[in-house]
Amino acid sequence: MKILITGGQTEVPIDAVRLIAGPFTGRTGLELAREAHQRGHHVTLALSRRHAQVAPKVQAALFPRWRIREYATVAELWDVLYEELSGAASERYDVVIHAAAVSDYLVQGVFRDPNGPSLCHPGVGKVSSDYPVLWIKLVPAPKLIDRLRSDCGFTGRIVMFKLESQVGEAELQARAEKARLRAGADLVVANTVEERLAWVLIGPVQDRYLRVPRADLPKRLFDILESIGARHAEESGPHSEGGSDENGP
């Protein structure tokens, strides 16, 4: 299979020297990419720039099935996704695994007075450190996962990730399924902030969600994806000469 994986996290610029970022390390995306590559699949890993240095230094000449693309902001990640998945490129991949932590909000401006003019636009200039109080206005960021079908025209399989906090397993599953249907995704990997290192839910698999130890996530997810790919190939029948091999590397 040909697989695009996103990992790491987006950064939200406040000004030219300050930003908002989370605690995510890019480990999940990198683990998934390694698992896919070890199984013989072609992998493009879109990894946040601040974490790309931890990615293995794989030379294209030695490992032609491995590519790394970097991004920093939500806009840059969207540019990567759109370039890789839209138009004729939409047939380049069989699967997208969107594991990156994408910011829910963007900075619209920094204000000394919430009703006054903006002191600085995101990523431009530097706000003085002399103000006793500053106001940062945040606005919702676009949901990139929701745009892969509509804006990119991607028709392959999509695996999305859903992180919640302070909810039980039943509510986590309900929220994950609602988000999956909205995005048109095939599978969702869901967990909570409190239990994110212990277990995840993966589903729907035969109309149910599986509770999987976090350490087993890469293996179990690719077992499921390869099983789906095998069934799809059987239903589609033999490929014509020159066609794509769903089960090939």
N, C-alpha and C positions, 0 to 999 in steps of 0.2 A: 504493500500500500504506500501511497504518497501522503504524508501527514504534515500538517502545519500545527505547531504547538506554540502557544504564548505562555510566557512565564515572567516572574518578577512583579514589578509594580510600576504604576505611572507616578510621575512627580507633578505637583501643582505649583508653578512659580507664583511667589508673592511679589517679588521684585527681581532685579537682575542677580541678586546674591542670596536670596532667601527662598525657601520652598516648603511645601507641606508634603510629607511622605509618611508611609506606614512602616510597620516592622517586618514586612515580608521580605524574604531573602532570595526568592527565585528557585529555591530547592525543589519544589514540586515540579515545576516545568522542566527543570534539568533532569530529574529522576525519570520523568515520563519520556523525555527525549532519548535518554540513554537506553531505556527499556525497548523503545521502538527501534532504535538503531541496532541493538544487539539481536533483535528478532529479524533483521534483514530488511526493514522498511526504509524508505527514503524520508528523511526528516529535515524540515526547516523549523528552526527554533527562533522565535522572536522573543528576545530577552532584554529586559531593561538595562540601559547602558551602565548603570552603577553596579550591576551584578554580572555583566557579560565577562568580566575578567575571571570569574570563577568557573566559567565554562571550559571544558577540555579544549586544548589547542589542537584541534583536529585539522590536518591539512587536506584540502579538497583533492589534491592529487592522490593521496593515500586512501581517503574515505570519501568517494564521490557522492555517497548517499547522505551527506551531512552538510547543512548550511546554517549559519547563524546570522540573524538580522537584529540590529539594535534599535531601541527607541528610548525616549525619556518621558514625554508628555502624552496625554490622551490623544491629542491631535497627531502626534508622530506615530503612535501605535495604530491609529485608524489609517494613516497613510500606508503603513506596511500591509495591513489587512486588505485594504482596497486594491493595492497594487498586486498583491499575491492572489486575490480571489475574484476580482471583477472581470467582466468581459470574457474574452477567450481564455484568460488565466483561470477562470472558475473551474475549468476541467483539469487543471494541473494537479488538484488534490482530491483524494478520496475522503479524507477526514480532517476536520479542524478540532483541536482540543484547546479550548480557551480557558487556561488556568491562571492567567495574569490577574492580579488585583488591580482593577481599574477604579480610579477615583470617582466617588459619587458626586463630588462637587468641584467646581472650578472657581478661582478667585476672579471676581469682576473688578475689584479695585480696593485700594487702601485709603482710609479716610481718617482725618483728625476729628472731624465732626460728622456724625452719621448723616446729617442733612446737607453737608457742604460738598464742595468739589473733591474729586479723587486726587490724592497726592501722587499716585503712581499707578500705572497700568501694569498688569502682570508681566514680569520678565523685562521690564524697561526701567532703567535708572535704579536708584537706591533710596529707600525711605530713610530719613534721618533717624538716628537712635536717640534724639533729644526729646521726643514727645513722651509725656507721662502716660498717655492712653492713645491707642490706635484702634480703629474699627476696620475689620476685614469683611467685605461683603462676598458671600459665597452664593453661587447659583448652580442648579443641577447640571451635571455633566451628561452628555448623551450616553445611552446604553448601547455600547458597541455590539454586544452579542445580539441585540434585537435587530441590527442592521445588516447582518451577514446574508440573510435571505433576501430582504427587500432591496437593499442598496447595492450589494455585490452580486446578487443573483446566484449565490452558491447553492448547489443542489446536492452536494455530498452530505456525509454524516457530520453532525455537530455534537460535540461534548462540551457542556458548559459547567462552570463551578458556581456554587451558591454557598455563601457564608452568612450565618445568622448568629445571634447572641441571645442567651437567656430564654431559650425555647426548648420544649421537650422534643423527643424524637418524632412523635406523630405530627406536631406542628411544623417541625423542620421539613418533614416529607411533604406536607401539604403546600408549604411555601415554595419548595423546590419544584414541585410538579406544576404549580401555577406559573413560575418563571420559565420553566422549560416550554410549556405550551405557548406562552407569549413570544418566545424567541424562535419557536419552530425547531428546537433542538431535539436530537434523538435520545440523548442521555444527559443526566445531570449528576454531578458529584457534589454532595452536600455535607456540610459539617457545621459545628458551632465553634465560636471562639474558645469556649471553655474546654471543649473536648477535641480540638482540632489535631492534637498529636496522638490521640488514642484511636479514633475510628472515623469512618465516613460512611455515608449512604450512597449507593450507586443504583440508578434505576432510570426508567423502569426496565427490568429484565424479566421477560415473560410475565408482564403485568404486575410485578412487585419490585420493591426496593430491597437491596441486599446491604446488610450491615457488615462492613469489611474493616479489619484492623488497618490503621493508617499505614503501617509498614508494608502491607500487602497491596496497596493501591495500584502501583504501576503494573504489577503482574496481573491482578484481577481485571483491571480495566482493559488491558490488551487481550486477555483471554476472551473477554466479552466482544470486543471489536472484531477480533479475528473470526469468532464464531458467526457474528452477523455478516461479515464479509463473505464467509464460505457459503452461508445460506443464500445470500444475494447472488453469488456466482452460479449456484445450482439453479435458482429460479430464472436467471437470465439465459442459461444455456451456454453452449460453447461460444467463445469469442471469435469473431471473424479475424482473418489474418491482418495483423497491423493494429488490432484493437488493444485496449488497455487490459492488463491482467490484474483483476481485483485482488487475487491472492499472491501476486508476485511481489518482489522486493520493491 
